[in-house]
Amino acid sequence: MKEFLIKYKVHILVTILAIVFLRSCAKSRSINRLEKAKVECTNSIDSLNIVISIKDARLDSIPEILKLEKLSIYLSLDDTISRVDRTPQLMGFHALIKDKIKDIHND
């Protein structure tokens, strides 16, 4: 056995080094794959964060949208009532609508 080791020591050493080298290459390839997967996950998370911030902005703007819709309805009613002959009851309703329009503008 000792003679075998002495005779083939260079071949054994080269074989061991080749095995170690190949294993390190395989680990390096696995690390590269994991890094690529990490980059993809990071990009996905970033894009989802952007979507969430856009949705949050929309949710935050709902009260303003409702206010504008309400104002639009009141202005339309005001315009319609202004065009017709008004009875005393309709005059009171028109005054109420004018007050609501002023309240919306003041908010």
C-alpha atoms as an extended CHARMM CRD file, in Angstrom:
* protein
*
       107  EXT
         1         1  MET       CA              0.0000000000        0.0000000000        0.0000000000  PROA      1               0.0000000000
         2         2  LYS       CA              2.8370000000        2.3180000000        0.8920000000  PROA      2               0.0000000000
         3         3  GLU       CA              4.4810000000        1.6630000000       -2.4390000000  PROA      3               0.0000000000
         4         4  PHE       CA              1.2320000000        2.4000000000       -4.2420000000  PROA      4               0.0000000000
         5         5  LEU       CA              0.9260000000        5.7830000000       -2.4930000000  PROA      5               0.0000000000
         6         6  ILE       CA              4.5300000000        6.6870000000       -3.2300000000  PROA      6               0.0000000000
         7         7  LYS       CA              4.2270000000        5.6330000000       -6.8730000000  PROA      7               0.0000000000
         8         8  TYR       CA              0.9260000000        7.4220000000       -7.5950000000  PROA      8               0.0000000000
         9         9  LYS       CA              1.1040000000       10.3270000000       -5.1450000000  PROA      9               0.0000000000
        10        10  VAL       CA              0.9930000000       12.9410000000       -7.9210000000  PROA      10              0.0000000000
        11        11  HSD       CA             -2.0240000000       11.2910000000       -9.5570000000  PROA      11              0.0000000000
        12        12  ILE       CA             -3.8230000000       10.9780000000       -6.2320000000  PROA      12              0.0000000000
        13        13  LEU       CA             -3.0770000000       14.5910000000       -5.3850000000  PROA      13              0.0000000000
        14        14  VAL       CA             -4.3060000000       15.8190000000       -8.7850000000  PROA      14              0.0000000000
        15        15  THR       CA             -7.4690000000       13.7200000000       -8.4540000000  PROA      15              0.0000000000
        16        16  ILE       CA             -8.1970000000       15.1140000000       -4.9880000000  PROA      16              0.0000000000
        17        17  LEU       CA             -7.5920000000       18.6700000000       -6.2010000000  PROA      17              0.0000000000
        18        18  ALA       CA             -9.8620000000       18.0890000000       -9.2230000000  PROA      18              0.0000000000
        19        19  ILE       CA            -12.6560000000       16.7980000000       -6.9680000000  PROA      19              0.0000000000
        20        20  VAL       CA            -12.3040000000       19.7840000000       -4.6260000000  PROA      20              0.0000000000
        21        21  PHE       CA            -12.2790000000       22.1630000000       -7.5900000000  PROA      21              0.0000000000
        22        22  LEU       CA            -15.3950000000       20.6130000000       -9.1360000000  PROA      22              0.0000000000
        23        23  ARG       CA            -17.2530000000       20.7290000000       -5.8170000000  PROA      23              0.0000000000
        24        24  SER       CA            -16.3730000000       24.3900000000       -5.3260000000  PROA      24              0.0000000000
        25        25  CYS       CA            -17.6170000000       25.1540000000       -8.8630000000  PROA      25              0.0000000000
        26        26  ALA       CA            -20.8990000000       23.4080000000       -8.0910000000  PROA      26              0.0000000000
        27        27  LYS       CA            -21.2670000000       25.4660000000       -4.9000000000  PROA      27              0.0000000000
        28        28  SER       CA            -20.4460000000       28.6270000000       -6.8020000000  PROA      28              0.0000000000
        29        29  ARG       CA            -23.1230000000       27.8140000000       -9.3830000000  PROA      29              0.0000000000
        30        30  SER       CA            -25.6490000000       27.2310000000       -6.5930000000  PROA      30              0.0000000000
        31        31  ILE       CA            -24.7030000000       30.5610000000       -5.0160000000  PROA      31              0.0000000000
        32        32  ASN       CA            -25.1470000000       32.3200000000       -8.3680000000  PROA      32              0.0000000000
        33        33  ARG       CA            -28.5920000000       30.7640000000       -8.7640000000  PROA      33              0.0000000000
        34        34  LEU       CA            -29.5460000000       31.8590000000       -5.2600000000  PROA      34              0.0000000000
        35        35  GLU       CA            -28.3130000000       35.3890000000       -5.9420000000  PROA      35              0.0000000000
        36        36  LYS       CA            -30.3750000000       35.5660000000       -9.1370000000  PROA      36              0.0000000000
        37        37  ALA       CA            -33.4340000000       34.3050000000       -7.2570000000  PROA      37              0.0000000000
        38        38  LYS       CA            -32.7980000000       36.9140000000       -4.5550000000  PROA      38              0.0000000000
        39        39  VAL       CA            -32.6320000000       39.6960000000       -7.1680000000  PROA      39              0.0000000000
        40        40  GLU       CA            -35.8870000000       38.4750000000       -8.7400000000  PROA      40              0.0000000000
        41        41  CYS       CA            -37.5880000000       38.3610000000       -5.3300000000  PROA      41              0.0000000000
        42        42  THR       CA            -36.3120000000       41.8440000000       -4.4900000000  PROA      42              0.0000000000
        43        43  ASN       CA            -37.6060000000       43.2210000000       -7.7880000000  PROA      43              0.0000000000
        44        44  SER       CA            -40.9590000000       41.5480000000       -7.2130000000  PROA      44              0.0000000000
        45        45  ILE       CA            -41.2140000000       42.9770000000       -3.6940000000  PROA      45              0.0000000000
        46        46  ASP       CA            -40.2760000000       46.4520000000       -4.9420000000  PROA      46              0.0000000000
        47        47  SER       CA            -42.9330000000       46.3400000000       -7.6580000000  PROA      47              0.0000000000
        48        48  LEU       CA            -45.5250000000       45.1600000000       -5.1310000000  PROA      48              0.0000000000
        49        49  ASN       CA            -44.5600000000       48.0120000000       -2.7930000000  PROA      49              0.0000000000
        50        50  ILE       CA            -45.1420000000       50.4590000000       -5.6480000000  PROA      50              0.0000000000
        51        51  VAL       CA            -48.5630000000       48.9320000000       -6.3320000000  PROA      51              0.0000000000
        52        52  ILE       CA            -49.4480000000       49.1460000000       -2.6460000000  PROA      52              0.0000000000
        53        53  SER       CA            -48.4130000000       52.7980000000       -2.4410000000  PROA      53              0.0000000000
        54        54  ILE       CA            -50.5200000000       53.5970000000       -5.5260000000  PROA      54              0.0000000000
        55        55  LYS       CA            -53.5200000000       51.8140000000       -4.0010000000  PROA      55              0.0000000000
        56        56  ASP       CA            -52.9910000000       53.6540000000       -0.7100000000  PROA      56              0.0000000000
        57        57  ALA       CA            -52.9030000000       56.9620000000       -2.5640000000  PROA      57              0.0000000000
        58        58  ARG       CA            -56.1780000000       56.0750000000       -4.2790000000  PROA      58              0.0000000000
        59        59  LEU       CA            -57.7590000000       55.1520000000       -0.9710000000  PROA      59              0.0000000000
        60        60  ASP       CA            -56.5610000000       58.3940000000        0.5670000000  PROA      60              0.0000000000
        61        61  SER       CA            -58.0580000000       60.3820000000       -2.3080000000  PROA      61              0.0000000000
        62        62  ILE       CA            -61.5500000000       58.8700000000       -1.9780000000  PROA      62              0.0000000000
        63        63  PRO       CA            -62.8460000000       61.6000000000        0.3720000000  PROA      63              0.0000000000
        64        64  GLU       CA            -61.7060000000       64.2650000000       -2.1000000000  PROA      64              0.0000000000
        65        65  ILE       CA            -63.3660000000       62.4120000000       -4.9820000000  PROA      65              0.0000000000
        66        66  LEU       CA            -66.5910000000       62.1140000000       -2.9950000000  PROA      66              0.0000000000
        67        67  LYS       CA            -66.4500000000       65.8070000000       -2.1560000000  PROA      67              0.0000000000
        68        68  LEU       CA            -66.0660000000       66.7260000000       -5.8280000000  PROA      68              0.0000000000
        69        69  GLU       CA            -68.9210000000       64.4200000000       -6.8450000000  PROA      69              0.0000000000
        70        70  LYS       CA            -71.1420000000       65.8970000000       -4.1580000000  PROA      70              0.0000000000
        71        71  LEU       CA            -70.2690000000       69.4080000000       -5.3120000000  PROA      71              0.0000000000
        72        72  SER       CA            -71.0140000000       68.4440000000       -8.9100000000  PROA      72              0.0000000000
        73        73  ILE       CA            -74.4430000000       67.1250000000       -7.9450000000  PROA      73              0.0000000000
        74        74  TYR       CA            -75.2880000000       70.2200000000       -5.9130000000  PROA      74              0.0000000000
        75        75  LEU       CA            -74.1400000000       72.5270000000       -8.7150000000  PROA      75              0.0000000000
        76        76  SER       CA            -76.2470000000       70.5920000000      -11.1990000000  PROA      76              0.0000000000
        77        77  LEU       CA            -79.2820000000       70.8920000000       -8.9130000000  PROA      77              0.0000000000
        78        78  ASP       CA            -78.5740000000       74.5880000000       -8.4170000000  PROA      78              0.0000000000
        79        79  ASP       CA            -78.4110000000       75.1250000000      -12.1660000000  PROA      79              0.0000000000
        80        80  THR       CA            -81.6290000000       73.1730000000      -12.7610000000  PROA      80              0.0000000000
        81        81  ILE       CA            -83.5550000000       75.0120000000      -10.0370000000  PROA      81              0.0000000000
        82        82  SER       CA            -82.2580000000       78.3790000000      -11.2690000000  PROA      82              0.0000000000
        83        83  ARG       CA            -83.7880000000       77.7310000000      -14.7120000000  PROA      83              0.0000000000
        84        84  VAL       CA            -87.3670000000       77.0500000000      -13.5770000000  PROA      84              0.0000000000
        85        85  ASP       CA            -90.0770000000       79.1770000000      -11.9860000000  PROA      85              0.0000000000
        86        86  ARG       CA            -89.6870000000       78.6030000000       -8.2700000000  PROA      86              0.0000000000
        87        87  THR       CA            -92.4080000000       78.1510000000       -5.7360000000  PROA      87              0.0000000000
        88        88  PRO       CA            -91.7540000000       79.1860000000       -2.1220000000  PROA      88              0.0000000000
        89        89  GLN       CA            -91.0140000000       75.5780000000       -1.2590000000  PROA      89              0.0000000000
        90        90  LEU       CA            -88.5220000000       75.3330000000       -4.1360000000  PROA      90              0.0000000000
        91        91  MET       CA            -86.9630000000       78.6400000000       -3.0410000000  PROA      91              0.0000000000
        92        92  GLY       CA            -86.2820000000       77.1230000000        0.3950000000  PROA      92              0.0000000000
        93        93  PHE       CA            -84.7730000000       74.0480000000       -1.2280000000  PROA      93              0.0000000000
        94        94  HSD       CA            -82.6370000000       76.2740000000       -3.4750000000  PROA      94              0.0000000000
        95        95  ALA       CA            -81.3650000000       78.1840000000       -0.4460000000  PROA      95              0.0000000000
        96        96  LEU       CA            -80.5080000000       74.8610000000        1.2440000000  PROA      96              0.0000000000
        97        97  ILE       CA            -78.5490000000       73.7750000000       -1.8340000000  PROA      97              0.0000000000
        98        98  LYS       CA            -76.6700000000       77.1040000000       -1.9110000000  PROA      98              0.0000000000
        99        99  ASP       CA            -75.7150000000       76.5940000000        1.7500000000  PROA      99              0.0000000000
       100       100  LYS       CA            -74.4690000000       73.0800000000        1.0120000000  PROA      100             0.0000000000
       101       101  ILE       CA            -72.3480000000       74.3850000000       -1.8830000000  PROA      101             0.0000000000
       102       102  LYS       CA            -70.8060000000       77.0070000000        0.4170000000  PROA      102             0.0000000000
       103       103  ASP       CA            -70.1210000000       74.3390000000        3.0610000000  PROA      103             0.0000000000
       104       104  ILE       CA            -68.3820000000       72.1030000000        0.5440000000  PROA      104             0.0000000000
       105       105  HSD       CA            -66.2310000000       74.9890000000       -0.7060000000  PROA      105             0.0000000000
       106       106  ASN       CA            -65.2630000000       75.9130000000        2.8750000000  PROA      106             0.0000000000
       107       107  ASP       CA            -64.1250000000       72.3530000000        3.7280000000  PROA      107             0.0000000000
